[in-house]
Amino acid sequence: MTPPITAIGPGRAHLIRDDEEALAVAAALAAEFAPGAAQRDRERRLPLAELRRIRQSGLWGITVPREYGGAGVSYATLARVIALLAAADGSIGQIPQNHYFIIEIIRHEGSEQQKRFFFERVLAGDHFGNALVEPDVRRPEDRKVSLTRDAGGEGWRVSVRKFYSTGALFAEWVPVAVGDADRKHWLAIYPRDAEGLSVIDDWAAFGQRTTASGSVLVDDAYLAPHLLVPHTLNADHVKPVAPIGQVLHAAIDTGIARAAFEATIAFIRARNPLPPDAPPGTPWEEDQLSIREVGELAVALHGAEALLERAGLAIDRAWQTAAAHDWTRAAVAVSEARAASTHAALLITNKLFELAGTRSTAPEHGLDRLWRDARTHTLHDPVRWRLFDVGNYYLNGKAPLRRPKYLEQPQAASAHPVPAPAPDAQAVPAQATTAPAPVRAAAAL
């Protein structure tokens, strides 16, 4: 029996019990958030009230494992939740991504004490932000030495500057990626109000304008020992954390693509209204070239949605079997979903204006937000490398590893070689629809 949890801040977070409830809650919140998305973007009004609703709804805790009192939803469900939120507002869809990613790091590498501590906080409504990427480094995973022992005690000191810190401004906890003198990587998970930690709202991109993905400055800030979590980056196998983080990025792009597709249909119909006495079956649009283009957009969207679900199910299966080859297949499935979702989001947000016409560019419609959000978010990950991973797997039987392996030396043979299957051999059995029961680590604010 999970011990009682004391909620942090105003109100108690609802406890979501299963996948079905998680999807219902996400759909209801998306319906609330969508009408104000364009105005929030136009005014750069941060979604504080909307994030409060997410907190109260219990969505922050849906990946907390059942054995720790959470719903332990499947990754296919988690991807759908993110896609629903992103379809309503591409900025709101982005903010939870790092929260769930940090939960997975704790699940995978945190101690039992850390899991229990952070799971309790998440179920109470806490949210993780992030401070992972440093300026002036060659690769996002590079770390300068920023973690040192505290001279006066058992804890640590951190000094570092981060950017792209999505969610940190809104969060109760700010996980800071740090490196030590031995080149080991860690997460220093600070309370948002920790002395020496500053969150700076200096995000100025033209897309996803209300994520507040600004900077975090950590200036000789003390960290208690129990708040330091390992974050290893070994490249000899596919790690569970990476596919999970990337499938959520695919979900964001898929959600934006869905919103743009629906906006395209709605705008074309509004531009060509049917007369009140139109007989049943009267077409909204008779231009055959436009109809054909809408068909292409539908195929791209539904393909991305199908590959997203397939990738989520592949991750669920890999957690159940813990087999290296299943994690490899999950990583490849996620790469396919990333490539498809990038293509769909960019294609549909571009075609929206081509098919809807000049009137669709008027600022009162706010449709440019969809293109700007898609163009900004799809830059998170070079899709050319996702396609390389997929091709390298099917042609050469190579597991996707970290980019440095590809850039700096020939890829070493895997300790668990995976023969390249035929395309349909990656299909995931229908029974792999629930999340694994193993230790599901961590949570976020």
MIRODREN-346918 format. One record per residue (C-alpha): x, y, z; residue in three letters. Coordinates in Angstrom, 2 decimals, always signed. Layout:
        px        py        pz   rest
         X         Y         Z    ALA
...
end
This chain:
        px        py        pz   rest
     +0.00     +0.00     +0.00    MET
     +1.39     +3.40     -0.97    THR
     +1.69     +5.73     +2.03    PRO
     -0.35     +8.94     +2.03    PRO
     +1.11    +11.75     -0.04    ILE
     +1.05    +15.37     +1.02    THR
     +0.35    +17.65     -1.91    ALA
     +2.66    +20.57     -2.61    ILE
     +1.14    +23.97     -3.26    GLY
     -2.54    +24.82     -3.72    PRO
     -4.89    +21.90     -4.27    GLY
     -4.31    +18.18     -4.41    ARG
     -3.42    +16.44     -7.65    ALA
     -5.97    +13.96     -8.92    HIS
     -4.72    +10.37     -9.12    LEU
     -5.23     +8.92    -12.60    ILE
     -5.73     +5.17    -12.41    ARG
     -5.21     +3.75    -15.91    ASP
     -4.54     +4.37    -19.60    ASP
     -8.16     +5.01    -20.50    GLU
     -8.52     +7.72    -17.86    GLU
     -5.21     +9.32    -18.88    ALA
     -6.41     +9.65    -22.48    LEU
     -9.80    +11.00    -21.41    ALA
     -8.18    +13.61    -19.16    VAL
     -5.72    +14.64    -21.89    ALA
     -8.52    +14.99    -24.44    ALA
    -10.60    +17.12    -22.06    ALA
     -7.66    +19.40    -21.29    LEU
     -6.78    +19.71    -24.98    ALA
    -10.33    +20.86    -25.71    ALA
     -9.92    +23.52    -22.99    GLU
     -6.52    +24.71    -24.19    PHE
     -7.06    +24.87    -27.96    ALA
     -9.33    +27.95    -28.19    PRO
     -6.77    +30.22    -26.51    GLY
     -3.63    +28.89    -28.21    ALA
     -3.39    +31.53    -30.94    ALA
     -3.90    +34.40    -28.52    GLN
     -1.33    +33.02    -26.07    ARG
     +1.14    +32.79    -28.96    ASP
     +0.34    +36.26    -30.28    ARG
     +0.70    +37.90    -26.86    GLU
     +3.43    +35.53    -25.68    ARG
     +1.31    +34.84    -22.63    ARG
     +2.85    +31.96    -20.73    LEU
     +0.41    +29.08    -20.05    PRO
     +0.55    +29.29    -16.26    LEU
     -3.16    +28.63    -15.75    ALA
     -3.08    +25.75    -18.24    GLU
     -0.12    +24.10    -16.51    LEU
     -1.94    +24.45    -13.20    ARG
     -4.80    +22.50    -14.77    ARG
     -2.39    +19.79    -15.92    ILE
     -1.00    +19.57    -12.40    ARG
     -4.44    +19.27    -10.82    GLN
     -5.53    +16.71    -13.41    SER
     -2.86    +14.20    -12.37    GLY
     -1.25    +13.95    -15.83    LEU
     +2.23    +14.60    -14.43    TRP
     +2.08    +11.27    -12.61    GLY
     +0.76     +8.90    -15.26    ILE
     +4.13     +7.18    -15.85    THR
     +4.80     +6.56    -12.16    VAL
     +4.84     +2.74    -11.89    PRO
     +1.89     +0.96    -10.36    ARG
     +4.03     -0.49     -7.61    GLU
     +4.71     +3.09     -6.47    TYR
     +1.07     +4.15     -6.61    GLY
     +0.86     +5.54    -10.15    GLY
     -1.01     +4.48    -13.28    ALA
     +2.08     +3.13    -15.06    GLY
     +0.52     +3.85    -18.44    VAL
     +1.94     +2.32    -21.61    SER
     +4.29     +4.31    -23.79    TYR
     +1.80     +4.07    -26.64    ALA
     -0.67     +5.86    -24.35    THR
     +1.92     +8.43    -23.25    LEU
     +2.68     +9.28    -26.89    ALA
     -1.03     +9.78    -27.59    ARG
     -1.37    +12.04    -24.52    VAL
     +1.46    +14.27    -25.77    ILE
     +0.04    +14.32    -29.31    ALA
     -3.36    +15.42    -27.97    LEU
     -1.81    +18.29    -26.01    LEU
     +0.41    +19.32    -28.93    ALA
     -2.55    +19.39    -31.30    ALA
     -4.21    +21.88    -28.95    ALA
     -1.09    +24.01    -28.44    ASP
     +2.39    +23.15    -29.69    GLY
     +3.99    +24.96    -26.77    SER
     +1.96    +23.18    -24.11    ILE
     +2.69    +19.87    -25.84    GLY
     +6.43    +20.59    -25.60    GLN
     +6.57    +21.47    -21.90    ILE
     +5.80    +17.95    -20.50    PRO
     +8.33    +16.20    -22.76    GLN
    +11.31    +16.78    -20.49    ASN
     +9.23    +15.97    -17.42    HIS
     +8.54    +12.43    -18.62    TYR
    +12.11    +12.10    -19.95    PHE
    +13.53    +12.88    -16.50    ILE
    +11.15    +10.37    -14.95    ILE
    +12.67     +7.72    -17.21    GLU
    +16.23     +8.61    -16.19    ILE
    +15.29     +8.20    -12.54    ILE
    +13.45     +4.98    -13.30    ARG
    +16.45     +3.61    -15.16    HIS
    +19.32     +4.87    -12.99    GLU
    +17.98     +6.27     -9.73    GLY
    +18.35     +4.51     -6.41    SER
    +15.34     +3.01     -4.68    GLU
    +15.36     +5.93     -2.25    GLN
    +15.37     +8.42     -5.12    GLN
    +12.54     +6.64     -6.91    LYS
    +10.34     +6.64     -3.83    ARG
    +11.11    +10.26     -3.05    PHE
    +10.47    +11.62     -6.53    PHE
     +7.49     +9.36     -7.27    PHE
     +5.80    +10.69     -4.16    GLU
     +6.44    +14.26     -5.25    ARG
     +5.15    +13.63     -8.76    VAL
     +1.96    +12.01     -7.55    LEU
     +1.48    +15.10     -5.39    ALA
     +1.58    +17.21     -8.56    GLY
     +5.25    +18.17     -8.88    ASP
     +6.70    +18.84    -12.33    HIS
    +10.26    +18.50    -13.64    PHE
    +11.74    +21.18    -15.86    GLY
    +15.15    +20.70    -17.42    ASN
    +18.56    +22.28    -17.76    ALA
    +20.39    +19.81    -19.97    LEU
    +22.12    +21.58    -22.86    VAL
    +25.11    +23.89    -22.49    GLU
    +25.97    +26.74    -24.86    PRO
    +29.29    +26.60    -26.68    ASP
    +29.59    +22.82    -26.88    VAL
    +29.96    +20.79    -30.04    ARG
    +27.18    +18.28    -29.29    ARG
    +24.13    +18.54    -27.01    PRO
    +25.40    +15.64    -24.88    GLU
    +28.78    +17.28    -24.23    ASP
    +29.40    +18.42    -20.65    ARG
    +32.03    +20.67    -19.17    LYS
    +33.29    +19.93    -15.65    VAL
    +30.59    +21.53    -13.52    SER
    +30.23    +19.19    -10.51    LEU
    +32.68    +19.31     -7.60    THR
    +32.65    +18.13     -4.01    ARG
    +31.47    +20.59     -1.42    ASP
    +34.48    +21.53     +0.67    ALA
    +32.54    +21.63     +3.90    GLY
    +30.38    +18.53     +3.81    GLY
    +29.10    +15.44     +2.00    GLU
    +27.25    +17.25     -0.74    GLY
    +28.20    +18.82     -4.05    TRP
    +28.64    +22.20     -5.73    ARG
    +27.53    +23.04     -9.27    VAL
    +28.44    +25.98    -11.48    SER
    +27.16    +25.96    -15.06    VAL
    +24.96    +27.80    -17.55    ARG
    +22.28    +26.02    -19.62    LYS
    +19.87    +26.97    -22.36    PHE
    +16.85    +25.38    -24.08    TYR
    +15.59    +24.85    -20.53    SER
    +11.98    +24.04    -21.43    THR
     +9.71    +23.84    -18.42    GLY
    +12.20    +25.10    -15.86    ALA
    +10.38    +28.38    -15.35    LEU
     +7.19    +26.52    -14.40    PHE
     +8.66    +23.60    -12.48    ALA
     +9.06    +22.57     -8.86    GLU
    +12.31    +20.74     -9.71    TRP
    +15.06    +21.66    -12.18    VAL
    +17.30    +18.73    -13.22    PRO
    +20.69    +20.07    -14.30    VAL
    +22.94    +17.85    -16.44    ALA
    +26.47    +18.03    -15.04    VAL
    +29.85    +16.42    -15.60    GLY
    +32.59    +15.65    -13.10    ASP
    +36.39    +15.56    -13.42    ALA
    +36.23    +11.87    -14.38    ASP
    +33.96    +12.73    -17.34    ARG
    +31.01    +10.97    -15.74    LYS
    +27.57    +12.47    -16.30    HIS
    +24.94    +13.15    -13.65    TRP
    +21.63    +14.89    -13.06    LEU
    +21.71    +17.41    -10.23    ALA
    +18.02    +17.77     -9.39    ILE
    +17.47    +21.12     -7.67    TYR
    +14.35    +22.50     -6.05    PRO
    +13.18    +25.41     -8.18    ARG
    +13.88    +27.89     -5.36    ASP
    +17.38    +26.59     -4.52    ALA
    +19.93    +29.23     -3.57    GLU
    +22.31    +29.84     -6.45    GLY
    +19.89    +28.64     -9.16    LEU
    +18.31    +31.21    -11.49    SER
    +15.83    +30.59    -14.32    VAL
    +15.94    +33.32    -16.97    ILE
    +13.00    +33.86    -19.32    ASP
    +15.05    +34.79    -22.39    ASP
    +13.52    +32.43    -24.97    TRP
    +13.08    +34.39    -28.21    ALA
    +12.48    +31.85    -31.00    ALA
     +9.77    +32.54    -33.59    PHE
     +8.04    +29.24    -32.79    GLY
     +6.79    +27.55    -29.62    GLN
     +6.91    +31.04    -28.17    ARG
     +5.27    +30.21    -24.84    THR
     +7.43    +27.29    -23.70    THR
     +9.74    +29.73    -21.82    ALA
    +12.66    +27.59    -23.00    SER
    +15.16    +30.09    -21.71    GLY
    +18.34    +29.78    -19.66    SER
    +19.28    +28.35    -16.29    VAL
    +22.25    +29.72    -14.39    LEU
    +23.71    +27.68    -11.53    VAL
    +26.25    +29.63     -9.51    ASP
    +28.14    +27.52     -6.94    ASP
    +24.83    +26.03     -5.80    ALA
    +24.92    +23.39     -3.07    TYR
    +23.31    +20.02     -3.84    LEU
    +22.38    +17.42     -1.24    ALA
    +23.77    +13.93     -2.01    PRO
    +20.36    +12.27     -2.44    HIS
    +19.49    +14.68     -5.28    LEU
    +22.36    +13.54     -7.53    LEU
    +21.25    +10.87    -10.05    VAL
    +23.59     +9.05    -12.49    PRO
    +23.04     +9.79    -16.18    HIS
    +25.38     +7.48    -18.05    THR
    +25.90     +7.81    -21.79    LEU
    +27.41     +4.44    -22.68    ASN
    +27.18     +3.82    -26.42    ALA
    +27.56     +0.04    -26.60    ASP
    +23.82     -0.66    -26.62    HIS
    +20.47     +1.05    -27.05    VAL
    +19.48     +2.59    -23.74    LYS
    +15.79     +2.70    -22.75    PRO
    +15.83     +6.40    -21.92    VAL
    +16.69     +7.67    -25.42    ALA
    +13.86     +6.00    -27.40    PRO
    +11.36     +7.18    -24.81    ILE
    +12.53    +10.77    -25.02    GLY
    +12.50    +10.69    -28.81    GLN
     +9.06     +9.11    -29.19    VAL
     +7.67    +12.06    -27.25    LEU
     +9.27    +14.45    -29.73    HIS
     +7.59    +12.48    -32.51    ALA
     +4.30    +12.85    -30.66    ALA
     +4.67    +16.64    -30.54    ILE
     +5.23    +16.87    -34.30    ASP
     +2.36    +14.46    -34.94    THR
     +0.03    +16.56    -32.80    GLY
     +0.98    +19.74    -34.65    ILE
     +0.42    +17.94    -37.96    ALA
     -3.05    +16.87    -36.81    ARG
     -3.94    +20.45    -35.83    ALA
     -2.74    +21.78    -39.19    ALA
     -4.69    +19.14    -41.13    PHE
     -7.90    +19.95    -39.29    GLU
     -7.28    +23.69    -39.79    ALA
     -6.81    +23.11    -43.53    THR
    -10.13    +21.29    -43.85    ILE
    -11.96    +23.85    -41.72    ALA
    -10.55    +26.82    -43.66    PHE
    -11.36    +25.36    -47.07    ILE
    -14.91    +24.63    -45.97    ARG
    -15.34    +28.10    -44.44    ALA
    -14.02    +29.67    -47.65    ARG
    -16.50    +27.66    -49.72    ASN
    -19.65    +27.57    -47.56    PRO
    -22.56    +25.45    -48.72    LEU
    -25.81    +27.31    -49.41    PRO
    -28.61    +26.59    -46.92    PRO
    -30.60    +24.69    -49.56    ASP
    -27.68    +22.56    -50.75    ALA
    -28.79    +18.96    -51.31    PRO
    -27.10    +16.18    -49.29    PRO
    -23.74    +15.21    -50.71    GLY
    -22.93    +18.63    -52.16    THR
    -19.11    +18.89    -52.20    PRO
    -17.32    +21.62    -50.29    TRP
    -14.53    +21.66    -52.85    GLU
    -14.58    +20.63    -56.51    GLU
    -11.04    +21.53    -57.54    ASP
     -9.62    +18.09    -58.27    GLN
     -6.03    +19.14    -57.65    LEU
     -6.90    +20.49    -54.19    SER
     -8.81    +17.32    -53.37    ILE
     -5.81    +15.25    -54.41    ARG
     -3.52    +17.38    -52.21    GLU
     -5.78    +16.91    -49.20    VAL
     -5.59    +13.17    -49.84    GLY
     -1.79    +13.32    -49.71    GLU
     -1.92    +15.24    -46.43    LEU
     -4.28    +12.67    -44.93    ALA
     -1.93     +9.83    -45.88    VAL
     +1.06    +11.64    -44.36    ALA
     -0.81    +12.39    -41.14    LEU
     -2.27     +8.92    -40.69    HIS
     +1.06     +7.32    -41.51    GLY
     +2.77     +9.40    -38.81    ALA
     +0.04     +8.56    -36.29    GLU
     +0.30     +4.84    -37.07    ALA
     +4.09     +4.83    -36.79    LEU
     +3.87     +6.76    -33.53    LEU
     +1.59     +4.13    -32.02    GLU
     +3.79     +1.35    -33.39    ARG
     +6.87     +2.94    -31.81    ALA
     +5.11     +3.24    -28.45    GLY
     +4.10     -0.42    -28.56    LEU
     +7.66     -1.38    -29.47    ALA
     +8.96     +0.41    -26.38    ILE
     +6.32     -1.31    -24.25    ASP
     +7.43     -4.68    -25.58    ARG
    +11.10     -3.91    -24.94    ALA
    +10.38     -3.05    -21.32    TRP
     +8.50     -6.34    -20.95    GLN
    +11.20     -8.54    -22.47    THR
    +14.30     -6.50    -21.51    ALA
    +15.91     -8.05    -24.60    ALA
    +18.66     -6.10    -26.37    ALA
    +17.21     -6.88    -29.80    HIS
    +13.78     -5.56    -28.72    ASP
    +15.36     -2.31    -27.57    TRP
    +17.13     -2.07    -30.91    THR
    +13.84     -2.60    -32.74    ARG
    +12.17     -0.01    -30.50    ALA
    +14.90     +2.52    -31.32    ALA
    +14.49     +1.89    -35.04    VAL
    +10.69     +2.16    -34.77    ALA
    +11.10     +5.49    -32.97    VAL
    +13.45     +6.73    -35.70    SER
    +10.84     +5.84    -38.31    GLU
     +8.19     +7.71    -36.32    ALA
    +10.48    +10.72    -35.94    ARG
    +11.13    +10.84    -39.68    ALA
     +7.44    +10.44    -40.55    ALA
     +6.24    +12.99    -38.00    SER
     +8.79    +15.57    -39.16    THR
     +7.71    +15.08    -42.77    HIS
     +4.00    +15.27    -41.90    ALA
     +4.32    +18.37    -39.71    ALA
     +6.34    +20.34    -42.24    LEU
     +4.32    +19.19    -45.25    LEU
     +0.90    +19.90    -43.76    ILE
     +1.77    +23.23    -42.14    THR
     +3.14    +24.39    -45.50    ASN
     +0.25    +23.07    -47.59    LYS
     -2.25    +24.65    -45.22    LEU
     -1.53    +28.07    -46.70    PHE
     -1.22    +26.84    -50.26    GLU
     -4.65    +25.21    -50.14    LEU
     -6.40    +27.76    -47.93    ALA
     -5.19    +30.77    -49.89    GLY
     -4.04    +34.27    -49.04    THR
     -6.84    +34.92    -46.57    ARG
     -5.40    +32.21    -44.33    SER
     -2.37    +34.42    -43.62    THR
     -4.46    +37.09    -41.88    ALA
     -3.24    +37.48    -38.29    PRO
     -6.68    +37.02    -36.75    GLU
     -6.62    +33.36    -37.79    HIS
     -3.31    +32.67    -36.06    GLY
     -2.52    +29.83    -38.47    LEU
     +1.10    +30.88    -38.87    ASP
     +1.59    +29.59    -35.32    ARG
     +1.26    +26.02    -36.59    LEU
     +4.01    +26.41    -39.18    TRP
     +6.30    +28.26    -36.76    ARG
     +5.79    +25.63    -34.05    ASP
     +6.45    +22.78    -36.49    ALA
     +9.50    +24.43    -38.03    ARG
    +10.96    +25.18    -34.59    THR
    +10.29    +21.83    -32.98    HIS
    +11.45    +19.68    -35.89    THR
    +14.90    +21.25    -35.48    LEU
    +15.37    +19.43    -32.17    HIS
    +16.79    +16.40    -33.94    ASP
    +18.36    +16.11    -37.43    PRO
    +15.92    +13.81    -39.19    VAL
    +18.65    +12.84    -41.68    ARG
    +20.28    +10.85    -38.86    TRP
    +17.00     +9.10    -38.09    ARG
    +16.80     +7.99    -41.70    LEU
    +20.44     +6.90    -41.54    PHE
    +19.67     +4.80    -38.45    ASP
    +16.76     +3.12    -40.20    VAL
    +18.72     +2.40    -43.38    GLY
    +21.77     +1.19    -41.46    ASN
    +19.60     -1.23    -39.50    TYR
    +17.84     -2.77    -42.47    TYR
    +20.90     -2.89    -44.74    LEU
    +23.68     -3.66    -42.27    ASN
    +21.97     -4.96    -39.13    GLY
    +23.43     -2.09    -37.08    LYS
    +21.78     -0.89    -33.89    ALA
    +21.31     +2.88    -33.60    PRO
    +24.00     +4.20    -31.27    LEU
    +25.08     +7.65    -30.26    ARG
    +26.10    +10.10    -32.97    ARG
    +29.79    +10.18    -31.95    PRO
    +30.13     +6.54    -33.01    LYS
    +29.09     +7.50    -36.52    TYR
    +31.11    +10.68    -36.69    LEU
    +34.42     +9.66    -35.12    GLU
    +35.03     +6.01    -35.92    GLN
    +33.50     +3.02    -37.69    PRO
    +30.69     +1.53    -35.67    GLN
    +31.84     -1.40    -33.60    ALA
    +30.06     -4.70    -33.91    ALA
    +27.28     -4.96    -31.38    SER
    +27.68     -7.35    -28.47    ALA
    +24.16     -8.47    -29.34    HIS
    +24.09     -8.47    -33.15    PRO
    +20.65     -8.07    -34.68    VAL
    +20.10     -9.42    -38.17    PRO
    +18.26     -6.94    -40.32    ALA
    +14.67     -8.19    -40.62    PRO
    +12.20     -7.74    -43.40    ALA
    +10.15     -4.58    -42.87    PRO
     +7.18     -6.44    -41.37    ASP
     +9.31     -8.36    -38.90    ALA
     +9.33     -5.39    -36.56    GLN
     +5.63     -5.57    -35.94    ALA
     +4.70     -5.66    -32.27    VAL
     +2.16     -8.19    -31.00    PRO
     -1.18     -6.75    -30.03    ALA
     -0.81     -8.00    -26.47    GLN
     +2.03     -5.53    -25.83    ALA
     -0.39     -2.76    -25.04    THR
     +0.29     -2.28    -21.34    THR
     +3.32     -0.77    -19.77    ALA
     +5.91     -3.06    -18.27    PRO
     +5.75     -3.92    -14.66    ALA
     +9.51     -3.61    -13.94    PRO
    +10.79     -0.75    -11.84    VAL
     +9.57     +2.39    -13.52    ARG
    +11.70     +5.10    -12.35    ALA
    +11.17     +8.49    -11.34    ALA
     +8.95    +11.28    -11.69    ALA
     +9.10    +14.94    -11.97    ALA
     +7.63    +17.77    -10.20    LEU
end
